[in-house]
Amino acid sequence: MTKPRVGLVLGSGGARGLAHIVVLETLDRLGIRPVEIAGTSIGAILGAAYAGGARGADLRQLALRDFRNRTEVMTKLFRARVGRFADLWKGGLANPMLVDAADVLARFLPDLIPPRFEDLDIPLCVVAADFHRLERIAFSEGPLAPAIAASMAIPGLVKPVVFENRVLVDGGTVDPLPIRAITRQVDVILAIDVSRAAAREESAIIPGAVETGFRVYDLMQAALADAQALAEIRPVRRLKAPVEGFNALDFFAARKILAASEGLAGAVESILSQPFRSGD
């Protein structure tokens, strides 16, 4: 008998993805290190930090520290803008509040992201989308920051990333739960799904443009995650984090999201406590 070889999949879902931290803490407590991690968007960010040597408890402390002061967070985001308010009168796609993903990473995670994939302790795959070629892109080698920045480049909120002669956007648009990005032999793939927002009572009230955009984005990601999980033939244990009541931008609710996610610990422990034989 041996500890299971685990492939860890960390899905996209914005602030709901803070639930991944509970899973990482549980793996630390069990003494199980994934043999490979695949992540999209928030999953790519946390997956890279964990693969680079951060522990789950470190990431919890970081999230609670960074998102306790609304003024400090908004100041960092304001300084990461790529446009000016004068752009509002230029027409086209100019957006004065668009932020630079690489700048955001540097301001919030200055010491947790190594320079290259090859510097990581655990192999990592980061998923993004090619805007012009309309295809999924998976990165597992080379510079790390541009790949993560591309994976988190939410259209309309974060500036697309130009990397390797491609214009790249959020991987959640094509692969919000990147199970197929796990390429190594494993006993079980643990896939953490944070894509789904809560259903609401029917109403004739039409939401505003921003809420509509994010609500449709959540709907699209949830549908893709369902389809991809159903199509997988390998041993996958998909856990839907109980964070449907939070929106993608609810980062200031970090403490509540983590509290709501604590049940994931027992679910992960139950799955990984099953007997696995090396070579099965």
Summary of the structure (lengths in Angstrom):
residues: 280
radius of gyration: 18.3
end to end distance: 10.7
largest distance: 66.2
contacts: 941
relative contact order: 0.21
helix: 43%
strand: 16%
